[in-house]
């Protein structure tokens, strides 16, 4: 698949999600999910949950509610 086609797919998904009122962070997560489903053979759920959990369970985020 050409790069321009991949960019078109990603922009379409991003603008569709943002246009439907989805928050920016969740829209970017949706674009990443679509990209992993279409362009890799690795299951998207396994790869994404590891990365999301690692970045959201850090000690630097503990001070945010304070």
For each residue, the residues with C-beta under 8 A, 3 or more apart:
1: 5 6 39
2: 5 6
3: 6 7
4: 7 8
5: 1 2 8 9
6: 1 2 3 9 10 35 39
7: 3 4 10 11
8: 4 5 11 12
9: 5 6 12 13 34 38
10: 6 7 13 14 31 34 35
11: 7 8 14 15
12: 8 9 15 16
13: 9 10 16 17 30 31 34
14: 10 11 17 18 27 28 31
15: 11 12 18 19
16: 12 13 19 20
17: 13 14 20 22 26 27 30 31
18: 14 15 22 24 27
19: 15 16
20: 16 17
21:
22: 17 18 26 27 30
23: 26 27
24: 18 27 28
25: 28 29
26: 17 22 23 29 30
27: 14 17 18 22 23 24 30 31
28: 14 24 25 31 32
29: 25 26 32 33 48 52
30: 13 17 22 26 27 33 34
31: 10 13 14 17 27 28 34 35
32: 28 29 35 36 48
33: 29 30 36 37 44 48
34: 9 10 13 30 31 37 38
35: 6 10 31 32 38 39 40
36: 32 33 39 40 42 44 47 48
37: 33 34 40 44
38: 9 34 35
39: 1 6 35 36
40: 35 36 37 44 47
41:
42: 36 46 47
43: 46 47
44: 33 36 37 40 47 48
45: 48 49
46: 42 43 49 50
47: 36 40 42 43 44 50 51
48: 29 32 33 36 44 45 51 52
49: 45 46 52 53
50: 46 47 53 54
51: 47 48 54 55
52: 29 48 49 55 56
53: 49 50 56 57
54: 50 51 57 58
55: 51 52 58
56: 52 53 61
57: 53 54 61
58: 54 55 61
59: 62
60: 63
61: 56 57 58 64
62: 59 65 66
63: 60 66
64: 61
65: 62
66: 62 63
